[in-house]
């Protein structure tokens, strides 16, 4: 029960971070956070289904500075890239 509620909480936080689509200004963003949020949202697509095995994502992040960008647009780009991979 606790694990389920923790998972829901993580998904809600990821959706809140991901949905910064309406932000009209550039701001410093942690790229790792954007990728992690996108992967959490897409986790259902990574699970095994029928004959298709589970997709495992290996994250080997290096040190990156914050990037000045439009976070909503960047998150959407991550979503498109990972959805189509």
N, C-alpha and C positions, 0 to 999 in steps of 0.2 A: 504494500500500500504506500509506504513512504517513498519507495523508489519510483513508483508511478507519479506521485505528486511532484517529486523532484524533477522528473523528466518533463512534466507539463510546465513547471516553472521555468526550466531552461529554454523550452520552445517558445514560451511567451516572451521571455527576455530577448531571445534571438529575433523574434518577429518585430519587437519594438525597435531594436537596433537596426534591423534590416529595412524597416519601413520609413526610413528617413528620406523618402523619395521627395517630399515637399520642401526640403531644405534648398533654398535658393542661393546659398552662399558657400564659398569654399571654406574648408576648415581642415585642421590636421587630423588625420585618420590613421589608425593602426590597421594595416592591411591584413594581418593575421586574424584580427577580430572579425573583419568582414568575411574572410574565407571560412572561418569556424562557424559563424552564424549561418552562412549559406549552406554549409555541409549539414548542420543540424536540421535546417528546414528540409533539406533534400534526403535525409537519412532513410525515409521510407522507400526511396528509389534505389537505395544501395542494398536493401535486404534481398535474400534469396526468394525467388518466385518460380514455382514449378521446376522446370529443367534449368532455369538460369541460376547460377551460383551467386552467392553474396559478393558484392563488390567491396573490396577493402581499400581504404584510402590511407596512404602512408604520408604523414605530415612531417617533413623535415625542414622546419623553418629556420632560417638564419636570422641574424640581427638586422633589422631594418629600422630606419628612422620613420617618424610619422610622415605621411605624405599629404600634402595640401591638395585637396580635391573636393568634388561634390560627392559626398558619401552615398547618397541614394543611387546615383548613376553608376558609381563603382560597384555597389552591391548588386545592381541589376546586371552589370556585365559579368560578375562572378557567377550569378545564377544562370545566365545564358550559356556561358562556357561550360560549367559543370553539368548542366542539364543535357547539353548536346555532346558531351564527351563519351 
